[in-house]
């Protein structure tokens, strides 16, 4: 799948494409700027905390 040839058919597909693109850019920045703390694991932990806050707030 490349972003130039793939057109998402649903909103969820569009979000997944944007997320994939953002992660690719992030990976390049990690290497270029030699980021040690801000990495994929850090992103996942932040997302998990965000989800807990979001779902706790709704209940």
N, C-alpha and C positions, 0 to 999 in steps of 0.2 A: 504494500500500500504506500503510495506516495501522495503527498498532499496536492500535487499538481494534477493528478489523474483521478483521484477518488473524491466523489461528492457524497457527503453523508445524506442518508435518506430520512433520518429522524433527528430530533433534538439531542437525544442521548449520544448518537453517533457523532454529531457535530462537537459536543462537549469532549468526547473521547479523542477526537482529532486534535482539538486545541490543547488538551492535556498532554497528548503525546508530543506535540510540537514544543510545548513549553518545557517538557522534561529533556528533550534533545538539546534545546538551547541551554538549559541549566547544566546538563552534563558537560557541554563545551566550556561553560564558564567555570565549572569546578576545576577542570584541567588547566585552563588558561590562567586563572587567578590563584591556583593552588589552594583552594578552599578545603579545609580539613573538617571543620565543624558543620558547615552547610553542605550536606550531601543527600543522597537519596534516602538514607535511613532517617536523617533529620526531617526531611519532608514528610515521610510516612508517620513519624511520631507527632508532628504538628497536625497532620490531617486527622489522626486518631483522637487527639485532644479536642480538636475542633468538632469532630463528630459527637464526642461525648457531651460537650457543652450544648451543641445544637439539639441532640436528642433528649438531654436532661431538661432543657428549657421547655420543650414541647410537652413533657409529662407533668 
